[in-house]
């Protein structure tokens, strides 16, 4: 069977196999700060399109070593000023002293931010190179979470989780110890690295619960707008891309429209199957594009509120 037909048939099967789950899921979206005026216009078209779906929150990423600090802050401030969305600011501790990080937290707080996604951040030399904390900085996400909560206890803190374990962790036990320490420091939600095999997520949640960790473990979902580009990125971060997924995109390098249909079908099938098994919260890595995420949300049963129309 051809890739598109296979992907579509799986989506339909997920939609109709067994009784529907009556409870609508909660969703959240991740954006990255735009680099150019053209990218900024595109981002705001995406925000206008997705806002009527009433996400729980929208997060804005923070570049390696704080390279997008001002653009992240500007995007967050505009979301607060021009929309009813609740923004969450990403924050890392790479290449910055504690005082500098604390000032960023205070600045966000003064702007109105009450949710931070606290991450250690990638090594300054890039993925695969050793991580070296700033000599006067937070050594990692555990200390960063504690520092944020020390400054403002009412800030909600989300952290990362890894269904295939963190690439630098010796084993799952160590990785779960780190997650537990982040929760003990004040984290109230974990968002997973993207994954493409739902069994990985289910097994991971079982391990997390067995460790006594009770916070929500929100699956991070990445629609593959550009399969080759996305595969290179996610595999460097430790995510496995199954052969069956690669096969669905074979022969589509020069066919972006069909790639988009396949990507939507695959991601929709993934989230529908998770939802059918009781998962009621999803975080979408949007790549600042609305089309696939809006379609997937629609298939989950989410609609703009009465009187609201998606852009």
C-alpha positions in Angstrom: 0.0 0.0 0.0 1.2 3.5 -0.8 2.5 5.6 2.2 -0.3 8.2 2.1 -3.0 5.5 1.9 -1.4 3.6 4.8 -1.1 6.7 6.9 -4.7 7.8 6.2 -6.1 4.3 6.9 -4.3 4.3 10.3 -5.8 7.7 11.1 -9.3 6.5 10.2 -8.8 3.3 12.2 -7.7 5.4 15.2 -10.8 7.6 14.9 -13.3 4.8 14.6 -11.8 1.8 16.4 -13.8 1.3 19.6 -15.9 3.8 21.6 -14.9 7.4 21.5 -13.4 9.1 24.5 -16.0 11.7 25.6 -13.6 14.0 27.4 -12.0 16.6 25.1 -8.2 16.8 25.6 -6.3 19.9 26.8 -3.7 21.2 24.4 -0.7 23.6 24.5 1.5 24.9 21.8 5.2 25.7 21.5 6.5 28.6 19.3 10.0 29.9 18.7 10.8 33.6 18.6 11.0 35.0 15.0 14.3 36.2 13.5 13.0 38.5 10.8 10.0 40.7 10.1 8.6 38.1 7.7 9.0 35.3 10.2 7.3 37.5 12.8 4.3 38.1 10.5 4.1 34.3 9.9 4.2 33.6 13.6 1.4 36.0 14.4 -0.8 34.5 11.6 -0.1 31.1 13.3 -1.1 32.5 16.7 -4.3 34.0 15.3 -5.2 30.7 13.7 -4.6 28.6 16.8 -5.7 30.9 19.6 -9.5 30.2 19.1 -8.7 26.6 20.1 -8.1 27.9 23.7 -4.8 26.1 24.6 -4.0 25.8 28.2 -0.8 27.8 27.6 1.6 28.6 24.8 5.4 28.4 25.3 8.1 30.4 23.6 11.6 28.8 23.3 14.9 30.3 24.4 17.9 29.9 22.1 21.1 28.1 23.0 23.1 30.2 25.5 20.3 32.7 25.7 20.9 33.7 22.1 17.2 34.6 21.6 16.7 36.2 25.0 15.3 39.6 23.8 13.3 38.1 21.0 11.8 35.5 23.4 10.9 38.3 25.9 9.4 40.5 23.1 7.3 37.6 21.9 6.0 36.8 25.4 5.2 40.5 26.1 3.2 40.8 22.8 1.3 37.6 23.5 0.3 39.0 26.9 -0.6 42.4 25.5 -2.5 41.4 22.4 -4.1 38.0 23.2 -5.9 36.2 25.9 -3.4 33.4 25.8 -1.3 32.4 28.8 2.4 32.4 27.8 5.1 30.2 29.3 8.7 31.4 28.9 11.4 28.9 28.3 14.5 29.5 30.3 17.9 27.7 30.4 21.0 28.2 32.5 23.7 27.8 29.9 26.4 30.4 29.9 24.9 32.7 32.5 25.5 33.5 36.1 22.8 33.0 38.7 22.3 36.7 39.2 21.8 37.1 35.4 19.2 34.3 35.3 17.5 35.7 38.4 17.2 39.1 36.7 15.5 37.4 33.7 13.0 35.7 36.0 12.2 39.0 37.7 11.8 40.7 34.3 9.4 38.0 33.2 7.5 38.3 36.5 7.1 42.1 36.1 5.8 41.5 32.6 3.1 39.2 33.9 4.6 35.8 33.2 3.5 33.2 35.8 4.7 30.0 34.0 8.3 29.1 33.1 9.6 26.0 31.3 12.9 25.4 33.1 15.6 23.6 31.1 19.3 23.0 31.6 19.8 23.7 27.9 22.1 22.2 25.3 25.9 22.3 25.8 27.5 25.5 24.4 29.4 23.4 21.9 26.2 21.8 20.6 24.5 18.4 21.1 27.0 15.6 21.7 29.6 17.9 23.4 30.3 17.9 27.1 28.1 20.2 29.2 30.0 22.6 31.4 27.9 24.8 33.8 28.8 28.5 34.2 31.2 28.8 37.2 28.8 31.2 38.9 25.6 29.7 37.4 22.9 27.2 38.1 24.4 23.8 37.4 21.3 22.3 35.8 17.5 22.2 35.7 17.2 21.0 39.3 18.9 24.1 40.7 17.1 26.3 38.2 13.7 25.1 39.2 14.6 25.7 42.9 15.9 29.2 42.1 12.7 30.2 40.3 10.5 28.9 43.1 12.8 30.7 45.6 12.2 34.0 43.8 8.5 33.6 43.2 6.6 30.6 44.7 3.6 31.4 42.5 5.4 30.8 39.2 4.3 27.5 37.7 7.4 25.5 36.5 7.3 22.9 33.8 10.3 20.7 33.0 11.4 18.2 30.4 11.0 14.4 30.4 12.5 11.8 28.2 10.6 8.6 27.2 13.9 7.3 25.7 15.9 8.8 28.6 18.1 11.8 28.4 21.0 11.2 25.9 23.5 12.0 28.7 21.9 9.8 31.4 23.7 6.6 32.3 20.4 4.7 32.5 16.7 5.1 33.1 17.1 4.9 36.9 19.4 7.9 36.9 17.1 9.8 34.5 14.1 9.2 36.8 16.1 10.3 39.8 16.7 13.6 38.0 13.0 14.0 37.2 12.1 13.3 40.8 14.6 15.9 42.0 13.1 18.5 39.7 9.7 17.7 41.1 11.0 18.0 44.7 12.5 21.4 43.7 9.0 22.6 42.7 8.2 21.4 39.1 4.5 20.7 38.6 4.4 19.4 35.0 6.8 17.6 32.7 6.6 17.8 28.9 8.2 15.0 27.0 10.7 15.1 24.2 8.9 14.1 21.0 8.5 10.4 20.3 6.9 8.4 17.5 6.2 5.0 19.3 3.4 5.4 21.8 4.6 2.3 23.6 7.6 4.3 24.7 5.4 6.9 26.3 3.2 4.4 28.1 6.2 2.4 29.4 7.9 5.7 30.5 4.8 6.9 32.4 4.6 3.5 34.2 8.2 3.9 35.3 7.6 7.4 36.4 4.6 6.4 38.5 6.5 3.5 40.0 9.2 6.0 41.1 6.5 7.9 43.0 6.3 10.8 40.7 2.7 12.0 40.3 2.9 15.2 38.2 1.3 15.2 34.7 3.6 13.8 32.0 2.4 15.6 28.9 3.4 14.0 25.6 5.2 16.3 23.3 4.0 15.8 19.7 5.9 16.9 16.6 4.2 16.9 13.2 6.9 16.2 10.7 6.5 19.2 8.3 9.8 18.4 6.7 10.7 14.8 7.4 14.4 14.8 6.6 15.1 18.0 8.5 13.0 17.0 11.5 14.6 13.5 11.6 18.1 15.0 11.7 17.1 17.3 14.5 15.3 14.8 16.7 17.8 12.0 16.3 20.6 14.2 17.5 18.5 14.9 20.6 18.0 11.1 21.3 14.7 10.4 19.7 14.3 7.2 17.7 12.6 7.5 14.3 11.2 4.1 13.4 11.7 2.6 10.0 7.9 2.5 9.4 7.7 6.2 9.8 10.6 6.9 7.4 8.9 4.6 4.8 5.8 6.8 4.8 7.8 9.7 3.5 9.8 7.8 0.9 9.7 9.5 -2.5 8.2 12.7 -1.2 11.3 14.9 -1.0 10.0 17.1 -3.8 6.3 16.8 -3.0 5.7 19.1 0.0 1.9 19.0 -0.3 1.8 15.2 0.0 4.3 15.3 2.8 2.0 17.7 4.7 -0.9 15.2 4.3 1.2 12.3 5.4 2.5 14.3 8.4 -1.0 15.3 9.5 -2.3 11.7 9.1 0.6 10.2 11.1 0.5 12.8 14.0 -3.3 12.6 14.1 -3.2 8.9 14.3 -0.6 9.1 17.1 -2.6 11.5 19.3 -6.0 9.8 18.7 -4.5 6.5 19.9 -3.0 8.1 22.9 -6.3 9.9 23.7 -8.2 6.6 23.3 -5.9 5.1 26.0 -6.7 7.9 28.4 -4.1 10.6 27.6 -6.0 13.9 27.9 -3.2 16.5 27.5 -1.0 17.2 24.5 1.8 19.7 23.8 2.4 20.4 20.2 5.8 21.5 18.8 4.3 23.7 16.1 7.5 24.9 14.3 5.5 28.2 14.1 3.1 26.6 11.6 -0.7 26.3 12.2 -2.0 24.0 9.5 -1.1 20.6 10.7 -1.7 21.3 14.4 -5.1 22.9 13.7 -6.1 19.8 11.6 -4.9 17.4 14.4 -6.8 19.4 17.0 -9.9 19.3 14.9 -9.7 15.5 14.6 -9.4 15.4 18.4 -12.8 17.1 18.6 -11.5 20.6 19.4 -13.3 23.5 17.8 -13.2 27.3 18.1 -15.7 28.6 20.7 -19.1 29.8 19.4 -18.8 33.2 17.9 -15.0 32.7 17.2 -13.6 31.9 13.8 -10.1 30.7 13.1 -8.1 33.0 11.0 
